[in-house]
Amino acid sequence: MPVRRTVQLSFLFLVMAASGPLWANDIVFLGGRVRLESGAAPGHSVEIQLSCPGADHAVRQVMTNKKGSFYLRVERDEFNHVARALPTTAMDVHDEPSGGGCKVIAALPGYTSSAIDLNTFTIGKDLKLPDLVLTPRPAH
């Protein structure tokens, strides 16, 4: 009888191990905010982009509201890191990189943006991103 139980437990363990990871990545929306260097809201929509190494250009993810608020849809791994950024609409289908090493930036003509490195960012319980700060570009 003990041999049969051992075989049953071994089979159960094998099935569980073969079925995949115990923790799957989940999808969350991270709240973010864009502000001007003075701390004020931008006053109009700002494009939020994902800039990844090896890509020839940054990829638009979402637009902010006039107050600078936005939500970025990401896949979170079991260690509360961003596994990848996800498109926010079904129409946004591309083969651009969206994993480690990418940075979230704000794009507004006449300004440079701070960046959020998704490779080192740990998702907190509040699901908030650090503020993106826009600094006026110097006149040439």
N, C-alpha and C positions, 0 to 999 in steps of 0.2 A: 504494500500500500504506500509506503513512503517514496518508493521509486516513481510510482505513477504521479503522485503529487509534485514531485520534483520536476518531472517531465512537463506537467501542466503549467507550473510556474515558469519554467524555462521558455515554453512556447509563448506564454502571455508577455513575458519580458521582451522576447524577440519581436512580437507583433507591435508592441509599443515603441520599441527602438526604431523599427522600420517605418513607422507611420509618420515620422518627421519630428521636427523640434517641438518641445513641450510649450514653448512660448513663441507665438507668431508676432510679427511686427503689427502695430496698430496704427491707424490713421488719426491724426489730431490736427486741429487748426491752431496755429500759434498767432497770438495777437501781437501786432507791432505798431509802431508809431514813427512817423517822419516829422522832424521839426527843423526849423531854421537854427542857425548858430545862436541867434538871440533867444531861442527857446520858444518862439512863436510858431503857430501852425503855418503851413505853407500857403493856405488860402485858396488853393485849387488842387486838383488831382495830380498825384505824382506816380510815375510808373515804378513798380518794384520789379527788379530783375535778378536773375541768377547768373552769376559770372563764374564760369568753371575753367580750370586749366585745360588747355588744348582746344577749346572752342574758339572759333573765329569771332564770335560776338556774344554779348550777354543775351539771355532769353527772358522775355517778359513773362512774369508770373501773375501779378495782380495789379490793380490800380488802387490808390488810397482814396479816401473821401477828402473833402475840403479841409477837414481838421487834421489830416495826416494819418488817420487810422487805417489799418489793413489787417487781413487774416491770410496767413500763408499755410497752405495745406501740405503736410509732410507725413512721411512714414517714420514712426518712432520705433527704435529697436528696444530690446529688453534692458539695455543699460541707460535708457533715456537720452540717447543720442539720435540725431537725425540720420536715418538710413538713406533717405532721398527726398527731394522736394517733388511734389506731385502737381500736375496741371490742375487748374481750378475749374476748367470747363471741358466737356467732352470734345469740343472742336479743336482744342489745343493738343494736337498729336504731332510729336516730333521725335527725332532720334538724338537730341542733344544730351550731353552728359548731365546727370542730376545727382550725383553721389558725393562722396568725400572730396574735400578740397575746394568745394564750391563756396562762393560768398554771396550773401544777399546784399544788394545795393539799391539805392534810390536813384532814379534818373530824371533830372529836371534841367532843361537848357539853362546855361549860365552858372551852374552850381556843380561842385564835386561832392561826393557822398562818402560818409564813413561806411564801413563794411562789417558784416557779421559773418565770421568764418564758421560755416556749418560743421566743419571737421572737428572743431574744438568746443562747440557749443553744447552744453548739457541742458536738456529741457527740464524746467522747474515745475513744481506742482501748479503754479499759476498759469502755465502755458504762455508765458510772455517772452517776447524777444527784446533785446536791448534796443533803445531808440537809435534810429538812423539819423545822423545830423548832416544837414546840407550847409555847405560853406560856399559863399560867392567866389567864383573864379576871378582872379585878378585880370584887370583890363590890359590888353596888349598895346 
